[in-house]
Amino acid sequence: MLPLPQVAEPLLMSLSIAFTQPTFNRILVLLAGAVLAKGRRTITSILWIVRGLAPGHLTDYHRVFSRAPWSSCRCWTTGGSV
């Protein structure tokens, strides 16, 4: 997992309940790249920026939004219960 800034850690960790651990690790990489990206923030441009921090194959990161199991409903609830 990426080292998180102390200020952002509570917010980002609260999102972790919506994802499996591998997907959450990929989300952190994508969020870091989105913050650093200039111009269009496509998955490919984000991965180009964070290429040293993105373990695994590039398609693993594209699958986060198309096939990875996660639930946006879990982000809405308090305490992680659905």
C-alpha positions as CSV (number, residue, x, y, z in Angstrom):
1,M,0.0,0.0,0.0
2,L,1.1,3.5,-0.7
3,P,2.2,5.7,2.2
4,L,-0.6,8.1,2.8
5,P,-0.4,11.7,4.0
6,Q,-1.6,12.0,7.6
7,V,-4.2,14.5,6.6
8,A,-5.7,12.3,3.9
9,E,-5.4,9.0,5.7
10,P,-8.8,9.0,7.6
11,L,-10.7,9.9,4.5
12,L,-9.0,7.4,2.2
13,M,-9.2,4.6,4.8
14,S,-12.9,5.2,5.3
15,L,-13.3,4.4,1.6
16,S,-11.5,1.1,2.0
17,I,-14.7,-0.7,3.2
18,A,-16.1,-0.4,-0.3
19,F,-13.3,-2.4,-1.9
20,T,-11.4,-5.6,-1.7
21,Q,-7.8,-5.2,-0.5
22,P,-6.2,-5.6,-3.9
23,T,-8.7,-3.2,-5.5
24,F,-8.2,-0.7,-2.8
25,N,-4.5,-0.7,-3.3
26,R,-5.0,0.0,-7.0
27,I,-7.5,2.8,-6.1
28,L,-4.8,4.5,-4.0
29,V,-2.4,4.4,-6.9
30,L,-5.0,5.8,-9.3
31,L,-5.9,8.6,-6.9
32,A,-2.3,9.6,-6.4
33,G,-1.9,9.7,-10.2
34,A,-5.1,11.7,-10.7
35,V,-3.8,14.3,-8.3
36,L,-0.5,14.5,-10.2
37,A,-1.9,14.3,-13.7
38,K,-2.1,17.3,-16.0
39,G,-4.8,17.5,-18.7
40,R,-7.1,14.6,-19.2
41,R,-7.1,12.1,-16.3
42,T,-7.6,8.9,-18.2
43,I,-6.4,5.6,-16.6
44,T,-3.6,5.4,-19.1
45,S,-2.3,8.9,-18.5
46,I,-2.5,8.3,-14.7
47,L,-0.6,5.1,-15.0
48,W,2.0,6.8,-17.1
49,I,2.6,9.3,-14.3
50,V,2.8,6.7,-11.5
51,R,4.4,3.9,-13.5
52,G,7.0,3.2,-10.8
53,L,4.3,2.9,-8.1
54,A,1.9,0.7,-10.1
55,P,2.8,-3.0,-9.5
56,G,1.1,-5.5,-11.8
57,H,-0.2,-5.3,-15.3
58,L,-1.8,-2.1,-16.7
59,T,-5.0,-4.0,-17.4
60,D,-5.5,-4.6,-13.6
61,Y,-6.0,-0.9,-13.2
62,H,-8.4,-0.6,-16.1
63,R,-10.5,-3.4,-14.5
64,V,-11.0,-1.5,-11.3
65,F,-13.9,0.4,-12.9
66,S,-15.1,-2.3,-15.3
67,R,-14.9,-5.6,-13.4
68,A,-13.4,-5.3,-10.0
69,P,-15.8,-6.1,-7.1
70,W,-16.7,-3.0,-5.1
71,S,-19.8,-1.4,-3.7
72,S,-20.4,2.4,-3.8
73,C,-23.3,1.8,-1.4
74,R,-20.8,0.9,1.3
75,C,-19.3,4.3,1.0
76,W,-22.6,6.0,1.9
77,T,-23.4,4.1,5.1
78,T,-22.0,4.9,8.5
79,G,-19.8,2.3,10.1
80,G,-19.5,0.1,7.0
81,S,-22.8,-1.8,7.4
82,V,-25.2,-2.1,4.5
